[in-house]
Amino acid sequence: MGCLFQAVVILASILCTTSLTVMQRRDQFVEATNYLKKYGYLSTPLDPHAETDLSLETVKEAIRIFQRISNLPVTGRIDTATIEKMRGPRCGVEDPFNQKSMRYRRFGGVWRKRSLTYRIFNYTPDLGKEGTQRAIRSAFKYWSDVTPLSFKEVSYGRADLRISFHDQSSTLCSSPFDGRGQVLAHAEAPPSGIIHFDLDELWTEGKYSGTNLRIVAAHEIGHALGLGHSQYSTALMAPHYRGYTSYFSLHYDDVKGIQAMYGKRETEDSNSVDKTPPTTAPTPSLSEAPDPCHARLDAVMLGPWKKTFAFSGDYFWTVTDAGYQEPIRINLLWKALPGHINAAVHSPRTNKTYFFKGNKFWRYTGLRLDYGYPKQLTKLSPHIDAALYLEKNKKLVFIKGSVYWQWDEISYTDMSVYPKPLTNLFTGAPSYPDAALTWKNGKIYFFKGHKYWRLNHQLRVDTGYPLSIKERWMQCNY
C-alpha cells in the first residue's frame, strides 16, 4: 500500500484535476504517458504502480514540451486541455522534440533527384477518383511552388511516392490506423516514398466538416520529402491537424525547412505537375510573401470578429496569442483594396473598417466595400502614418508624423482645429509610427521599425517599453 499511496501522490502532482477518483487519475496518467511515449516525448515506459519506474520530472518535462508545441499553458500538468489535445486529430509520425532542437526537423534522408513521380493506388469514396486526384495534385503544388521539385502522376509501374488509403483492419500497413479521428495519415521518410491515409476518415474539400484531404496530403508529402514536424502550431508541418481554412498557405517554417534541403525555386518549372491553384482558392506565391518575423508593418488593427490583422506590402496575416498565421494576399479578403496601405482601423462603434492609402480611403462593412468608395481625403493630409479607435471617447484618431486628428463618426466634428501635436494626446508615444491600434485589453500599441510601445489607460507609455515585435507579437524564435 505504501508504493501505491506514493504513486497516487506523484500522480496528483502531475494531474491538475483533484476531483477525479484515484482510478480516473491513474487512467489519465497512463493515457498521457502512453501518448508521450508513442510520439517520442518519452523514451521509456512508465508504470504508475512501480515506484522505481516513476520519474516525476521526466514526465513533467515531457508534458511541458508537448504543451509548448501545442500552444497550451506550459504547466507540466495533465489538465483537461492537454488531454483533449492528445485526443485530437493528428499525423501518425513521431514528434521527437527536445529543448535543443525546437525548429523544423529533418526526417530521414532527401531525394537526390528533383523530378519525382507519384502513384495513387486507390481513392477515398468520399471524393471519388477525380476529387482525390485533384486534392493530391494541389497538395504537391504547395511544395513545387517553393522548391525546384516537380511531381508527375503515373497510373502504372513503380513510382517514387506511393499513395494509398487503408482502414484499421488492413494488413497492408505496418502501422494500422485507429478508425475515425486521432491518427489521420502517416508517411515514411525518403527514399521510402510511402504515404498512407486512414480510409475511415470523412475526407472532404472546400468544407469545414470532415477532414481536408489536400491539407493533410500536403503535410504527409512534406514527410515523404524529408521534413519532420514543426514546433509552430500554425505551420503545415505541425503534428496536429488544425482544420480547413479557405486561404491556406505554407508557414515560413515550412518553407525554410524544405528550402534548406532542396533550395529555392528560381524559375517557373514547365514540368510541374499542376499550373493551376489549389481546388478552393489561389495560393499566394511565397517568394513574394513577407516573413512576419522580419517584415516592416504598414498597418495593424483589431478588426472584424476581434481578430488582429497585420499588413505588409500586398499581404496581411492574423496574429493570435500563439503568434502569426500564414500571410494572405489582401485582395483575397477585401476585394478592390490595394496593397501597401498607409493605415487601417476598425470601429466597433459602427462596425466599419477604414483603409487609407495616399489621398484616398476605403470603407468596408464586414468584407464588403461600401457604395461610393474609395473616396478622396479632404479633411486629412494624405499619406497618414497610422489610425486607431480611441475607446476613451469612441473617436477615430489619425496620426501623421508628430501630429494627429480626431474624428467622430456619428456627430459633427470641427476638423479645422486639427492637426494638433501628438504629445497633447499621448505621452511617450513615438512620432512617425508605422502602425497603431487599441487592442482587446483596452491598451494602445504603437509600432515603429521592429519595436512596439504600450500605452496604459492614462495614455502614457508603460515602463519597460519598447519591446520586440518579432519576439512578443509574432512569437518568433529565429
Backbone torsions as a table, in degrees:
resi	resn	phi	psi	omega
1	MET	NA	-28.4	-178.8
2	GLY	-62.8	-45.0	-179.4
3	CYS	-64.8	-41.2	-179.2
4	LEU	-64.6	-41.9	179.2
5	PHE	-62.7	-42.4	179.4
6	GLN	-65.1	-38.3	178.7
7	ALA	-63.3	-40.6	179.6
8	VAL	-64.3	-40.4	177.9
9	VAL	-61.0	-43.6	179.6
10	ILE	-65.5	-43.2	179.0
11	LEU	-62.1	-38.1	179.7
12	ALA	-63.1	-30.8	179.4
13	SER	-76.1	-17.6	179.1
14	ILE	-97.4	-36.4	-178.0
15	LEU	-88.2	135.3	-175.8
16	CYS	-77.0	-39.6	-171.0
17	THR	-81.9	115.8	-177.3
18	THR	-88.4	-12.3	-177.7
19	SER	-81.6	-7.4	179.7
20	LEU	-73.3	153.8	175.1
21	THR	-74.3	167.6	178.1
22	VAL	-58.9	-41.5	-179.9
23	MET	-66.0	-40.4	178.7
24	GLN	-65.4	-39.3	177.6
25	ARG	-63.2	-43.8	179.8
26	ARG	-62.6	-42.9	-178.7
27	ASP	-63.4	-41.7	178.5
28	GLN	-65.6	-40.1	178.8
29	PHE	-62.7	-45.5	-179.9
30	VAL	-64.4	-43.3	179.2
31	GLU	-60.0	-46.0	-177.5
32	ALA	-67.4	-44.6	-178.1
33	THR	-70.1	-33.6	174.6
34	ASN	-63.2	-40.4	177.5
35	TYR	-63.8	-47.5	-178.3
36	LEU	-63.0	-35.0	176.5
37	LYS	-71.1	-43.8	-177.3
38	LYS	-60.7	-37.6	-174.6
39	TYR	-104.8	18.9	167.1
40	GLY	89.9	8.8	178.9
41	TYR	-84.1	-28.9	177.1
42	LEU	-121.6	135.4	-176.4
43	SER	-94.7	-14.5	-179.2
44	THR	-131.1	146.7	178.4
45	PRO	-68.6	149.8	178.6
46	LEU	-121.4	134.2	178.6
47	ASP	-114.1	113.6	-177.3
48	PRO	-63.9	-13.6	178.8
49	HIS	-88.3	-15.6	-174.8
50	ALA	-105.0	113.5	-177.0
51	GLU	-60.2	-37.6	-175.3
52	THR	-71.0	-24.0	-177.7
53	ASP	-88.7	-15.3	-177.1
54	LEU	-78.4	128.6	173.2
55	SER	-131.1	98.5	-174.5
56	LEU	-56.6	-47.8	-176.1
57	GLU	-68.7	-33.8	177.7
58	THR	-63.1	-45.2	179.3
59	VAL	-66.4	-45.1	-179.9
60	LYS	-60.5	-41.2	179.9
61	GLU	-65.6	-40.4	177.3
62	ALA	-63.1	-41.5	178.2
63	ILE	-64.9	-41.6	179.7
64	ARG	-61.0	-42.9	179.1
65	ILE	-64.0	-44.5	178.1
66	PHE	-60.4	-44.4	-179.8
67	GLN	-65.0	-36.9	-179.7
68	ARG	-64.2	-48.3	-177.5
69	ILE	-75.5	-13.5	178.6
70	SER	-97.7	3.3	-179.0
71	ASN	58.9	39.7	173.8
72	LEU	-104.7	159.0	174.1
73	PRO	-56.2	128.3	-174.9
74	VAL	-85.8	95.4	-177.4
75	THR	-113.8	-22.0	-173.7
76	GLY	77.3	10.7	-179.2
77	ARG	-116.7	150.4	179.7
78	ILE	-87.7	88.5	178.8
79	ASP	-97.7	-178.9	-177.1
80	THR	-61.2	-43.9	-178.5
81	ALA	-62.2	-37.9	-179.9
82	THR	-68.1	-44.5	178.5
83	ILE	-63.3	-43.0	-179.8
84	GLU	-63.5	-38.1	178.0
85	LYS	-64.3	-41.3	178.3
86	MET	-63.5	-28.7	-178.9
87	ARG	-86.8	-5.7	-175.2
88	GLY	-77.4	168.4	-179.4
89	PRO	-67.3	140.3	-175.9
90	ARG	-160.4	176.9	174.4
91	CYS	-83.8	150.5	-178.8
92	GLY	-83.5	-2.9	179.3
93	VAL	-79.1	146.9	-178.2
94	GLU	-64.3	160.0	175.1
95	ASP	-115.4	79.8	-175.9
96	PRO	-79.8	57.9	-179.6
97	PHE	-79.7	150.1	172.4
98	ASN	-151.4	175.3	-174.9
99	GLN	-68.5	-23.8	-176.6
100	LYS	-84.3	-26.9	-176.0
101	SER	-136.8	96.2	-178.6
102	MET	-115.2	11.8	176.0
103	ARG	-94.4	-168.7	177.2
104	TYR	-58.5	147.7	-175.4
105	ARG	-122.3	148.1	171.3
106	ARG	-73.0	153.1	-179.2
107	PHE	-134.9	89.9	-177.6
108	GLY	78.1	-144.5	-175.2
109	GLY	-94.8	-159.1	176.3
110	VAL	-132.6	160.0	175.6
111	TRP	-81.1	132.7	-179.2
112	ARG	-80.0	-24.2	178.0
113	LYS	-98.1	164.0	-175.7
114	ARG	-109.6	-11.2	176.2
115	SER	-110.4	111.0	-174.9
116	LEU	-113.9	148.8	175.8
117	THR	-108.7	153.9	175.2
118	TYR	-139.5	152.6	-179.5
119	ARG	-134.0	131.9	177.0
120	ILE	-100.1	113.2	-173.0
121	PHE	-81.6	-30.8	175.2
122	ASN	-151.5	175.5	-169.2
123	TYR	-132.7	154.4	174.7
124	THR	-78.7	131.5	178.5
125	PRO	-65.1	-17.2	-179.8
126	ASP	-65.4	-34.5	-178.7
127	LEU	-112.7	-17.6	-176.7
128	GLY	77.4	178.5	-175.7
129	LYS	-63.7	-51.8	-176.2
130	GLU	-66.8	-40.7	179.0
131	GLY	-64.2	-40.6	177.3
132	THR	-64.2	-43.8	179.9
133	GLN	-62.0	-42.6	179.7
134	ARG	-63.1	-43.4	-179.3
135	ALA	-64.0	-44.5	179.7
136	ILE	-65.9	-42.4	180.0
137	ARG	-61.6	-43.2	178.4
138	SER	-65.7	-34.8	178.7
139	ALA	-63.7	-42.2	177.6
140	PHE	-63.3	-33.0	-175.6
141	LYS	-63.2	-31.5	177.5
142	TYR	-55.8	-39.4	-176.4
143	TRP	-83.9	-36.0	178.9
144	SER	-71.1	-22.5	178.2
145	ASP	-68.4	-23.8	-172.9
146	VAL	-120.0	3.8	-179.8
147	THR	-137.9	170.5	174.1
148	PRO	-76.9	2.9	-177.4
149	LEU	-72.3	145.1	171.2
150	SER	-130.8	152.5	-174.6
151	PHE	-132.8	135.8	-179.7
152	LYS	-130.2	129.5	178.4
153	GLU	-80.6	136.7	174.3
154	VAL	-121.8	151.1	-176.3
155	SER	-103.5	-7.6	178.9
156	TYR	-153.4	167.6	-179.1
157	GLY	79.0	-179.1	-178.8
158	ARG	-84.1	131.1	178.2
159	ALA	-112.9	160.3	177.6
160	ASP	-66.2	-43.1	-179.0
161	LEU	-114.9	127.1	-173.6
162	ARG	-120.8	118.2	-169.8
163	ILE	-113.6	132.6	178.4
164	SER	-154.1	163.8	179.5
165	PHE	-114.4	133.2	179.7
166	HIS	-136.6	149.6	172.4
167	ASP	-100.6	-177.1	-173.2
168	GLN	-70.8	-14.0	179.6
169	SER	-92.6	-3.1	-175.4
170	SER	-68.2	141.3	175.5
171	THR	-100.7	2.1	-178.4
172	LEU	-87.3	-7.8	-176.9
173	CYS	-114.9	129.1	-178.7
174	SER	-72.1	-18.6	177.1
175	SER	-123.3	86.7	-175.2
176	PRO	-58.1	147.4	178.6
177	PHE	-79.0	173.9	-172.3
178	ASP	-115.0	20.9	-176.4
179	GLY	83.6	-176.2	-175.4
180	ARG	-63.0	135.5	-178.7
181	GLY	95.7	170.6	-179.4
182	GLN	55.1	-112.2	-174.7
183	VAL	-72.8	119.6	-177.6
184	LEU	-94.2	-35.8	-174.7
185	ALA	-167.0	168.0	172.6
186	HIS	-154.8	164.2	-178.6
187	ALA	-147.6	162.1	177.6
188	GLU	-110.8	152.2	-175.7
189	ALA	-73.3	159.9	174.8
190	PRO	-56.9	142.9	7.2
191	PRO	-98.7	23.7	-176.4
192	SER	-64.4	-56.9	178.9
193	GLY	82.5	8.1	-178.3
194	ILE	-84.3	131.4	175.5
195	ILE	-133.7	121.6	-178.6
196	HIS	-120.5	141.4	175.5
197	PHE	-119.9	147.0	179.7
198	ASP	-76.1	115.7	-178.0
199	LEU	-65.6	-22.6	-178.0
200	ASP	-76.1	-14.9	178.7
201	GLU	-69.8	155.4	172.3
202	LEU	-90.8	97.8	-176.3
203	TRP	-85.4	129.1	-175.9
204	THR	-133.9	171.8	173.7
205	GLU	-145.2	132.3	179.2
206	GLY	74.1	16.2	-179.5
207	LYS	-130.9	151.0	175.6
208	TYR	-83.8	-16.4	176.0
209	SER	-83.6	159.8	179.6
210	GLY	69.7	-158.0	-178.6
211	THR	-122.9	127.4	-176.1
212	ASN	-74.3	116.5	-176.5
213	LEU	-67.0	-39.9	-177.5
214	ARG	-58.9	-46.5	-176.9
215	ILE	-70.1	-44.2	178.7
216	VAL	-64.4	-40.0	179.0
217	ALA	-63.4	-41.1	178.5
218	ALA	-60.9	-39.3	176.8
219	HIS	-61.3	-49.9	-177.2
220	GLU	-67.8	-34.0	174.8
221	ILE	-62.3	-37.3	175.1
222	GLY	-56.4	-42.6	175.4
223	HIS	-63.7	-44.7	-177.9
224	ALA	-65.2	-19.9	175.8
225	LEU	-90.8	-9.7	175.8
226	GLY	115.5	6.3	178.2
227	LEU	-90.2	137.9	171.9
228	GLY	-90.9	-166.0	-178.9
229	HIS	-79.9	149.3	179.0
230	SER	-98.0	148.9	176.5
231	GLN	-76.4	-16.0	-176.3
232	TYR	-84.1	120.6	-174.7
233	SER	-66.8	-20.0	179.2
234	THR	-91.6	-2.3	178.8
235	ALA	-78.0	152.0	173.6
236	LEU	-57.9	-39.3	-175.1
237	MET	-85.3	12.0	170.0
238	ALA	-64.1	147.4	-174.9
239	PRO	-67.1	-27.8	-176.0
240	HIS	-98.5	141.8	177.1
241	TYR	-75.4	127.1	-174.8
242	ARG	-96.4	-6.8	-179.5
243	GLY	102.0	174.3	-177.0
244	TYR	-78.7	141.1	171.1
245	THR	-137.5	139.8	-175.0
246	SER	-65.8	-34.5	-173.9
247	TYR	-114.2	56.1	-176.5
248	PHE	-74.0	139.7	173.0
249	SER	-151.5	168.1	-178.9
250	LEU	-69.1	148.1	173.7
251	HIS	-81.0	156.3	178.8
252	TYR	-55.8	-37.8	-178.3
253	ASP	-67.3	-35.3	175.4
254	ASP	-61.3	-48.0	-178.2
255	VAL	-65.6	-43.5	179.6
256	LYS	-59.2	-43.2	-178.1
257	GLY	-67.7	-48.2	-176.5
258	ILE	-69.4	-34.4	179.1
259	GLN	-74.0	-24.3	175.2
260	ALA	-66.1	-26.4	-179.5
261	MET	-94.1	-37.5	-171.9
262	TYR	-120.2	-6.3	-179.3
263	GLY	86.1	176.6	-178.7
264	LYS	-90.3	157.6	175.4
265	ARG	-84.3	115.0	-175.6
266	GLU	-83.3	-45.0	-177.7
267	THR	-134.5	166.6	177.8
268	GLU	-64.2	128.5	-178.1
269	ASP	-91.3	114.0	-176.8
270	SER	-68.3	-14.5	-179.5
271	ASN	-97.2	4.5	-179.5
272	SER	-58.7	144.0	-173.1
273	VAL	-65.4	-26.4	-172.1
274	ASP	-147.0	122.1	177.2
275	LYS	-95.8	0.2	-179.0
276	THR	-100.3	155.8	178.5
277	PRO	-71.3	170.1	177.2
278	PRO	-55.5	168.3	-167.5
279	THR	-71.5	-10.7	-177.6
280	THR	-112.1	-44.2	-176.3
281	ALA	-153.8	155.6	179.9
282	PRO	-61.4	142.0	176.7
283	THR	-95.5	123.5	-179.5
284	PRO	-61.1	146.9	174.9
285	SER	-74.1	115.7	-174.4
286	LEU	-73.4	-13.2	175.1
287	SER	-70.6	-21.5	179.6
288	GLU	-99.5	-25.7	-176.0
289	ALA	-66.2	140.2	178.6
290	PRO	-73.6	155.5	172.3
291	ASP	-87.7	112.1	-177.3
292	PRO	-57.2	-21.1	-179.8
293	CYS	-75.6	-20.2	-175.6
294	HIS	-130.3	-2.7	-175.2
295	ALA	-71.0	145.7	171.2
296	ARG	-81.3	128.0	-174.3
297	LEU	-81.8	135.1	172.4
298	ASP	-88.3	-36.7	-177.9
299	ALA	-162.3	155.9	173.4
300	VAL	-141.1	138.2	177.0
301	MET	-148.2	151.6	167.2
302	LEU	-89.0	101.1	-166.6
303	GLY	-99.3	-156.7	177.4
304	PRO	-55.7	151.2	-179.1
305	TRP	60.4	18.6	178.8
306	LYS	57.1	33.2	174.6
307	LYS	-94.8	146.5	178.6
308	THR	-92.6	120.5	-178.4
309	PHE	-110.0	132.6	174.7
310	ALA	-116.5	138.6	-176.1
311	PHE	-121.8	138.0	175.2
312	SER	-153.2	120.0	-178.6
313	GLY	62.8	-130.9	-179.5
314	ASP	-90.4	9.3	-172.6
315	TYR	-124.3	159.1	168.9
316	PHE	-137.0	162.0	171.8
317	TRP	-147.7	157.1	176.5
318	THR	-95.8	152.5	-177.8
319	VAL	-123.1	130.5	176.9
320	THR	-120.4	-178.5	177.0
321	ASP	-61.2	-21.2	-178.6
322	ALA	-91.9	-3.3	-178.2
323	GLY	120.1	-156.9	-173.2
324	TYR	-96.8	156.2	171.4
325	GLN	-94.5	178.6	-177.9
326	GLU	-71.0	140.7	177.4
327	PRO	-63.4	144.3	180.0
328	ILE	-132.9	146.6	177.3
329	ARG	-63.2	136.3	-176.2
330	ILE	-58.0	-43.6	-173.9
331	ASN	-75.6	-3.1	172.3
332	LEU	-76.7	-24.2	-179.8
333	LEU	-106.0	-48.9	177.8
334	TRP	-105.8	97.4	-177.8
335	LYS	-61.5	140.7	176.7
336	ALA	74.3	2.8	178.5
337	LEU	-91.2	126.1	179.6
338	PRO	-76.7	168.4	174.5
339	GLY	-86.6	-177.0	178.5
340	HIS	55.1	47.1	179.7
341	ILE	-72.7	162.3	177.8
342	ASN	-90.4	-36.9	-175.3
343	ALA	-160.4	159.6	177.3
344	ALA	-148.7	143.1	177.7
345	VAL	-153.2	139.6	176.2
346	HIS	-111.9	133.7	179.4
347	SER	-101.8	112.1	175.7
348	PRO	-69.2	-15.5	179.9
349	ARG	-70.4	-40.8	-177.5
350	THR	-116.3	-6.0	-176.3
351	ASN	61.9	32.2	176.3
352	LYS	-106.3	144.6	176.7
353	THR	-116.9	130.6	-176.9
354	TYR	-115.0	135.9	175.2
355	PHE	-124.2	142.0	-176.1
356	PHE	-126.0	134.8	173.9
357	LYS	-151.1	125.0	-179.1
358	GLY	59.1	-124.6	-179.8
359	ASN	-105.6	22.6	179.4
360	LYS	-126.1	159.2	172.0
361	PHE	-141.8	148.7	-178.4
362	TRP	-113.7	140.6	176.0
363	ARG	-125.0	129.5	-178.0
364	TYR	-120.0	145.3	166.6
365	THR	-107.7	110.7	-169.3
366	GLY	65.5	-119.3	177.9
367	LEU	-110.1	11.4	-177.5
368	ARG	-103.6	127.9	178.4
369	LEU	-70.2	127.5	179.9
370	ASP	-67.8	151.2	-178.2
371	TYR	-61.0	136.2	176.4
372	GLY	91.4	-2.3	-179.6
373	TYR	-104.6	151.2	9.3
374	PRO	-77.1	160.0	178.0
375	LYS	-123.4	163.7	178.0
376	GLN	-79.2	141.5	171.5
377	LEU	-75.0	124.8	179.5
378	THR	-118.1	-24.7	-176.7
379	LYS	-104.6	-9.6	-179.8
380	LEU	-119.2	158.9	171.7
381	SER	-72.6	147.9	176.6
382	PRO	-69.1	163.8	176.7
383	HIS	57.6	50.8	176.4
384	ILE	-66.9	159.9	-176.6
385	ASP	-90.0	-38.3	-173.5
386	ALA	-158.8	162.2	176.5
387	ALA	-146.2	148.4	178.9
388	LEU	-152.7	160.0	175.0
389	TYR	-96.4	123.6	-178.2
390	LEU	-97.4	108.6	-176.2
391	GLU	-65.8	-26.6	-175.7
392	LYS	-57.8	-40.9	-179.6
393	ASN	-127.9	8.3	177.1
394	LYS	59.1	38.1	177.6
395	LYS	-115.9	160.7	173.5
396	LEU	-92.4	136.9	-179.8
397	VAL	-113.9	132.0	178.6
398	PHE	-119.4	133.3	-172.8
399	ILE	-122.3	135.4	171.3
400	LYS	-141.6	119.3	-178.4
401	GLY	62.9	-117.6	-177.8
402	SER	-112.8	20.2	178.7
403	VAL	-128.9	168.2	-178.9
404	TYR	-146.6	162.8	171.6
405	TRP	-126.4	151.0	170.8
406	GLN	-122.6	141.6	-177.9
407	TRP	-139.6	132.8	176.9
408	ASP	-96.4	122.5	-177.4
409	GLU	-70.4	-27.1	-173.0
410	ILE	-97.1	-45.2	-176.0
411	SER	-101.2	160.9	177.8
412	TYR	-64.1	137.7	177.5
413	THR	-122.9	126.6	175.9
414	ASP	-80.3	97.0	-176.6
415	MET	-78.2	-7.9	-178.8
416	SER	-69.1	-17.8	179.9
417	VAL	-81.7	-5.0	-179.8
418	TYR	-108.4	161.3	5.5
419	PRO	-80.7	162.5	176.5
420	LYS	-124.2	158.9	179.0
421	PRO	-60.5	136.2	180.0
422	LEU	-59.6	-31.1	-179.4
423	THR	-68.0	-17.6	176.3
424	ASN	-69.7	-23.1	-176.4
425	LEU	-107.9	-44.0	-176.5
426	PHE	-119.2	138.7	178.6
427	THR	-106.8	117.2	176.9
428	GLY	92.2	-3.5	-179.8
429	ALA	-76.5	145.1	-179.3
430	PRO	-74.3	145.9	171.5
431	SER	-81.9	165.4	-177.6
432	TYR	50.7	50.0	179.6
433	PRO	-71.6	156.3	173.0
434	ASP	-78.9	-33.0	-176.0
435	ALA	-163.3	163.8	176.4
436	ALA	-158.0	153.2	175.8
437	LEU	-160.5	158.0	166.2
438	THR	-97.8	125.4	-172.4
439	TRP	-98.2	-176.6	-174.3
440	LYS	-59.8	-30.7	-178.6
441	ASN	-82.6	4.4	178.8
442	GLY	83.8	-4.3	-179.9
443	LYS	-91.9	155.9	-176.6
444	ILE	-102.3	139.2	-179.3
445	TYR	-123.1	132.4	173.7
446	PHE	-109.8	137.1	180.0
447	PHE	-118.9	131.8	177.7
448	LYS	-151.2	125.8	-176.3
449	GLY	62.4	-126.3	179.7
450	HIS	-109.5	20.0	-179.5
451	LYS	-127.9	161.7	176.0
452	TYR	-138.6	154.4	-179.8
453	TRP	-118.6	141.5	176.6
454	ARG	-113.5	130.1	179.4
455	LEU	-108.5	138.0	-179.1
456	ASN	-82.5	-172.1	-175.9
457	HIS	-71.1	-13.1	173.0
458	GLN	-89.9	6.9	178.8
459	LEU	63.1	34.0	175.1
460	ARG	-115.4	145.0	178.7
461	VAL	-66.0	131.0	179.2
462	ASP	-69.7	153.1	177.1
463	THR	-62.2	140.7	177.1
464	GLY	97.1	-3.8	-179.7
465	TYR	-103.4	152.9	13.5
466	PRO	-83.2	162.4	176.7
467	LEU	-127.5	174.3	-175.6
468	SER	-80.0	125.9	174.1
469	ILE	-63.2	-44.3	-176.6
470	LYS	-57.2	-46.1	-174.0
471	GLU	-82.7	-39.0	-170.7
472	ARG	-95.7	-37.6	-179.3
473	TRP	-91.3	-46.3	-176.1
474	MET	-88.9	-10.8	178.2
475	GLN	57.5	41.8	-179.6
476	CYS	-88.0	138.7	-179.8
477	ASN	-114.5	16.2	179.1
478	TYR	-138.3	NA	NA
